[in-house]
Amino acid sequence: MDTIKSKYAHLIGEIIAHVPKNAHVSEENVYQQGIAALLPYIDTIIHDYIDDCSDIEGIENLASLHAHAKRGESCLMLMEHYSNFDLPVFHYLLRRSGQKGEEIASDIVAIAGIKLNEENPAVHAFARAYSRIVIYPSRSMQIIKEKYKDPKELYQEIKRSISINHAAMKALSAAKESGKLILVFPAGTRYRPWDPSSKRGVREIASYIKSFSKFCLVSVNGNILRINPSGDMEDDILQKDRVIYNVSPVHDSKEFLASVKYDLHFRDDKKQAIVDTIMDLLDAMHKETEDRCKG
């Protein structure tokens, strides 16, 4: 079985050479502009494994969302998450769809967890190809509480996480007002079949929806980079596959929240209930595409 490390070790070295050596995240660098010079290296890997029939269905819906963003409205994309190549493949297909696709790809800013920067140099290098706002996710907060046993170290890391997230929200506000499409993975992590909880949406997504004017849902069928439970991204397993992204029509956030308000009225955790609704819609889109493609 091929992995990025086993088949593309020479590319990893070249990619790493193109990125800043300091991967440490602070409030000063939460917004990280994509490094376009990295794209040809990553595109080489994608080209070798993506089936020619791969496509973005509903791309006209994405173009509509982009038009809303260019008119000054805050616009959000909520995408299923199966691998660290979900965004790279989406970006690749957009750029190959024509000039409009290239424009849309250049305006995507992903919300990314700090782990992508600081845990592994190769993962950090791949991530730097795409524009991102780095945050300290709520799931990471639980990890640091287990990691730092010294109260002083724990205090400093919690203080750092608060500082990073405060700066990230400022960067997000600026991006929302400048014609960008903000990409968020509502599950907050890649789906792992052996861990059903990894497909549950995180509560914070409800706040994102409330703070944006418009949004689209994006389901993902197919995956050229399968998770290796015992390794990092460079150890994930490459596999030839057809990848289909399906973009929903544009949702108005206020209208969406109003439409589900009655169903959520008696639930204890309204935020989680809103996110569960989003995940159910994404799952339905995924299954519809899967059934149609099988047929």
Disulfide bonds with the S-S distance in Angstrom:
none
